[in-house]
Amino acid sequence: MGVIVGVIVVVDVVLVVLAVLWVRAWWHGPPYPVGDPRATAGELRATSQTVYTAVEGTEPVHGLVDPSSCPERGGQAIDGGSEPGVFDLDFSWEMDMGGEPVHDVLREGRDALLDHGWRVVMEGISSPQAGSFGLERGDRFVSLVAVTNNAGTRLSVRVSSSCAALPEDYDGPSLENQLTFEDLGLAPLGT
């Protein structure tokens, strides 16, 4: 009888430990992958340069890098908080395209990205004065928007990364505020 009680106690302890481990894993959720913001920004800039080259940009473009926080994962996400030490980046820039038709500008940018393995996931408004595309590749997203008004055609580009955890040894610029390309050691587009 003592052996059976001992086995039951051991099984109960194992079940409690497994339940605690499961609840802990559920509460925290899977960890974000680790990513260096400078490397991520470099990849986003390279994608931007592809679009810039395709639309035949001629003037240097100084873009902005907008870091933002990422949501907590797992059960703790219920409160809507952000995960400390985790970031995503939006890399955005605009360029005047003169009198070039909206759809020509968008087609050039879209086709260049398609040639590099991107795929169209959204085609937005389409009129003679405005148009947009959304493209993705892996965990990256690109938004291309072109609008024509009396001043000509303006192309707006936003390239985004997905959330990643900062490496423990990260010593780069703070991700609390908007940054320029130069803040992250990146040259302007077209240089």
N, C-alpha and C positions, 0 to 999 in steps of 0.2 A: 504494500500500500504506500509506503514511504517513497518508493521509486516513482510511482505514478504521480504523486503529489509533486515531487521534484521536477519531473518532466513537464507537468502542467505549469509550474512556476516559471521554468526556463522558457517555455513557449510563450507564456504571457509577457514576460520581460522582452523577448525578441519582438513580439507584436507591438508592444508599446514603443520600443525604440524605432521600429520601422514606421509606425504612425507618426511619431515626432519628426523623423527625417522627411517623410512625405509632406507633412504640413509645412515644415520649414522650406522645402524646395518649392512648394506651391506658393507660399507667401512671397518669397523673393523672386521667383520666376527664373528663367534662364538668363545668364549674364549676357550683356552686350559684348560683341567682339571688340577687341582692342584696336584702336586706330590712331595714328599720329595726325593731328590737325594740319601740320605743314605738308605732309605727304598727300593727305586727302585734298587739300587746297591745290596742290600741284596737279593732281589728276583732274580736278574740276577745271583748272585753268587750261589744261591741254585740250579738254573737250571744247571749251570756249574758243580756243585758238582754231580748232577745226572749223567751227561755224564762222569765225571772223575771216579766215582765209577763203572759205567757200563764198561768202558774200562780198569778197574783194574789198575788205576794209583797207583804208589808206592812212588813217590817222591813229596814233596810239590811243588806246582806250584804258582808262584807269577804273577798274571795277571795284566793287565792294564785296566783302566777305561778311556774311551775317551769321554769327554763331547763335544757336538756340539750344535750349535744354530739351531733354527727351523724357518721356513719361516713365514712371516706375513700371516695373514688370510684375507679373504674378498678382497675388491677392492684394498686395499693398497698393496696387494701381487704383483700387476702389476710391481712395481719397483724392485722386487726380494730381498728386504731387509729381515733382520731377526728380529724376535719378541723379544724385550728386556724382560729379566726375564723368558725366556722359554728355556728348555734344553731337550736333549735326551741323552741317554748313550749307548755306545758300550762297552761291557765287553769282552775282548779278552785274549786268552791264547793259548800256544802251548805246546806239549809234544812229546818227542821221544817215539816211540812204539816198538823199537827194530826191529826184522824181521817179526812182525805180518803182515799178508796180509792186504792190503788197505781195501778191501771189508769187512773183518771180523771186523776191527776197526770201520768202518762206520756203519755196521749193529748193532753192540753192542750199539753205541751211539744213533742211530736212534730208535732202539727198546725200549731203556730205556725212551726216550722222548715220544714215542707213548703210553707207559704204563702210562704216566703222563698227557695224554690228548692233546698232541701236534699232529699236522697233517702235513704230507709231502706236501709241495706246489711246490717244485722244486727238480728235480734230475738232477744234472749237469753231467759233463764229467764222463765217465765210461770206464776205461781201466785197465789193470793189475797194472799199476803204479800210477794211480790217480783216485779219485772219489770225489763226493760232494753231499750234501743234503741241502735243505733249509726247515725248519719247522717253523710253526707258531702256536701260541695259543693266542687268543685275540689280544692285541696290542703288543705282543712280537714276535721276530723273532730270529731263531737260524740258523747259518750257520756252517755246519760241512764239513771240507775239509781234506782229507788225501792224502799224496803223498809219494811214495817210490822212493828212489834213492840209490846210492851206500852205503850211511851211514845208511840206514834202512828206516822205516816208520815214518813220522811225522804227527801228528794230529793237526790241527788248528781249534779252536772253537771261534766263535763270537756270543755273545748273545746281542740283541739290544732291547731297549725300544722305545716306541713312545714318541712324544713330550708331555711335561707337564710344567705347570707354577710353578715357585718356590713359596713356601708358603711365606707369608709376613714376618713371624718370622724366616726364614731360617738363621742359623748362622754357617753353616758348611763350609767346604773348598771351595775355589773359583772354579768355573767351567770354568775358562779361559784356563786351561792347562790340559794336560794328568795327571791322578792320578794313584796311585797304589791302590791295595785292601786295604792296611794298611792305606792310607790317609783317607779312608772312614770308618775306624774302622772294617774292615773285615779281617778275617784270610785267609792265603793262602789256596788254595784247598789242600785237603789231610791232613789237620792238625786238 
